[in-house]
């Protein structure tokens, strides 16, 4: 959103900001593909972990399944936040919300 605002405010920066947005989108797409591969292997090792979560709570999102998988691997909050490139506080909030859904 910030990149779009920059382009809107200064059209002369359009080329550089457009390239930056394309790179971000490519990176996000690659991480989604990586997640699908990881999820496949993780499900094989942990006996359909994502399906078991969905039976506990049908409204569990993909991001919550990803968080639960990292927690199953005994990663710390800091490690998860570094992997997902988010703040540790948001991981703590997500863990709390996930716990409320599953209880």
matplotlib code that plots the C-alpha trace (Angstrom):
import matplotlib.pyplot as plt

x = [0.0, 2.9, 4.3, 1.0, 0.7, 4.3, 3.3, 0.1, 1.9, 4.9, 4.3, 8.0, 8.9, 6.5, 9.1, 11.1, 8.1, 6.4, 9.6, 9.6, 6.0, 6.6, 9.5, 7.4, 4.6, 7.1, 8.6, 5.1, 4.2, 7.4, 6.8, 3.3, 4.8, 7.3, 4.5, 2.6, 5.7, 6.4, 2.8, 2.9, 6.0, 4.8, 1.5, 3.3, 5.5, 2.8, -0.1, -2.4, -1.8, -3.8, -6.8, -6.8, -6.8, -9.7, -11.7, -11.1, -12.3, -13.6, -12.9, -9.1, -7.3, -4.2, -2.2, -3.3, -2.4, 1.0, 1.4, 0.2, 2.8, 5.6, 4.4, 4.3, 8.0, 8.7, 9.8, 10.0, 8.0, 11.1, 11.9, 8.4, 8.4, 11.7, 10.5, 7.2, 8.8, 6.4, 6.7, 6.9, 3.9, 1.7, 2.8, 1.7, -1.7, -2.1, -1.2, -3.8, -6.5, -5.6, -5.8, -9.3, -10.5, -9.2, -10.5]
y = [0.0, 2.3, 1.8, 2.6, 5.8, 6.8, 6.3, 8.2, 11.1, 11.3, 10.0, 10.5, 7.6, 5.3, 3.1, 2.4, 1.8, -0.4, -2.6, -2.8, -3.9, -6.5, -7.9, -8.0, -9.9, -12.4, -13.0, -13.5, -15.9, -17.9, -18.1, -19.4, -22.2, -23.0, -23.2, -25.7, -27.9, -27.6, -28.4, -31.5, -32.9, -31.8, -33.6, -36.8, -36.6, -35.6, -37.7, -35.0, -32.4, -29.7, -32.0, -32.8, -29.0, -28.5, -31.2, -29.4, -26.1, -25.8, -22.0, -22.3, -20.3, -21.2, -18.7, -20.3, -23.7, -22.4, -21.0, -24.3, -26.2, -24.0, -24.5, -28.2, -28.0, -26.3, -23.1, -20.1, -16.9, -15.1, -17.8, -17.9, -14.1, -14.1, -16.8, -15.0, -11.6, -10.1, -8.7, -11.1, -9.4, -10.3, -13.9, -13.8, -12.4, -15.0, -17.8, -16.5, -16.3, -19.8, -21.2, -19.7, -21.3, -24.7, -24.8]
z = [0.0, 0.8, -2.6, -4.3, -2.2, -3.3, -7.0, -6.5, -4.8, -7.2, -10.8, -11.6, -9.3, -11.1, -12.8, -9.7, -7.4, -10.1, -10.2, -6.4, -6.3, -9.0, -7.0, -3.8, -5.6, -7.1, -3.7, -2.1, -4.9, -4.3, -0.6, -1.3, -3.5, -0.8, 1.8, -0.3, -0.6, 3.1, 3.9, 1.8, 3.5, 7.0, 6.5, 5.5, 8.6, 11.0, 9.7, 8.0, 10.6, 8.7, 8.3, 12.0, 12.8, 10.4, 12.2, 15.5, 14.1, 10.6, 10.3, 10.8, 8.1, 6.1, 8.2, 11.4, 10.0, 9.2, 12.7, 14.2, 12.1, 13.3, 16.9, 16.3, 15.3, 18.7, 17.2, 19.5, 19.0, 17.8, 15.3, 13.9, 13.6, 11.8, 9.4, 8.6, 8.7, 11.3, 14.8, 17.7, 19.3, 16.3, 16.6, 20.3, 19.3, 16.6, 19.0, 21.4, 18.7, 17.5, 21.0, 21.5, 18.2, 19.1, 22.7]

ax = plt.figure().add_subplot(projection="3d")
ax.plot(x, y, z, "-o")
ax.set_aspect("equal")
plt.show()
